[in-house]
Each structure stands twice: as structure tokens, then as C-alpha cells.
Amino acid sequence: MTKRFDKKEKEQFKKQLRDKKFGIIHKLSKVIDESKEMESNVAQDAVDKAETSYTKEFLLSLSDADREQLVQIDEALRRLEHDEFGLCQQCGKEISRKRLEAIPWAQYCISCQEKIEAESKSG
Ligand SMILES: [Zn+2]
């Protein structure tokens, strides 16, 4: 448990995360509108339900990168609620404030992130 951030700071991170999240969702709605390959109500549905869950169709229509980011954003929002926000999911240490301000959905501290990226490249 950490109380690193006061209520105002947490609200600020929450806002950033939600803005990013809705950005992804709206980007997708636009793609769907333009392509007409999918029923447009899928995207609207996703926007409506974005607070809690996504439909399978919606998730399938996302790129891997967007899907991954949405998951990370949701996790970060969850951690905010539980006062676990800003802790590295790998080593449990605090992620630097500077890093969180740039990437509020960051899961790992810089050293763990680098390690994971090095491993995924070599693997
Ligand atoms: Zn770490």
C-alpha cells in the first residue's frame, strides 16, 4: 500500500488515463465508420460499456497494440482505486513520478521495463 499521491494527483492521473482510453475507443469508432466493414453499433456499444467491459467484437477489432494499451490503462485505473498505483508490477518498487506523468499506465519501473524489452528481443 502506498499513499504517494494525494487525491488531487490521483484525479489528475485518472483523467489522463480516461482521456487516453476514450481516445483509443474513438479512434476505433472512426475506423469502423470509414470502413463500414463492421456494424457501427459495435463501436458505440464499446463506448457505452467502456466503463466496465468490452464486447468480444470490439476487442477483436482493435490492433494488438491498442488492445494491449487498453488493458494496461484499465489495470492502472484499477490500481488507482486500490492505492497501488505507481508500483512496479515486477519488482514492487515505486515507478518514478516523471515516468508516470509521461506514461500513467506504465506497469514497470524503467529497469524492469528495459529487462523485459531486452528479453523479448532476444527471445
Ligand atoms: Zn521494477
Residues whose N, C-alpha, C, O or C-beta is under 5 A from the ligand:
A	BS01	ZN	C88 Q90 C91 G92 Y108 C109 C112
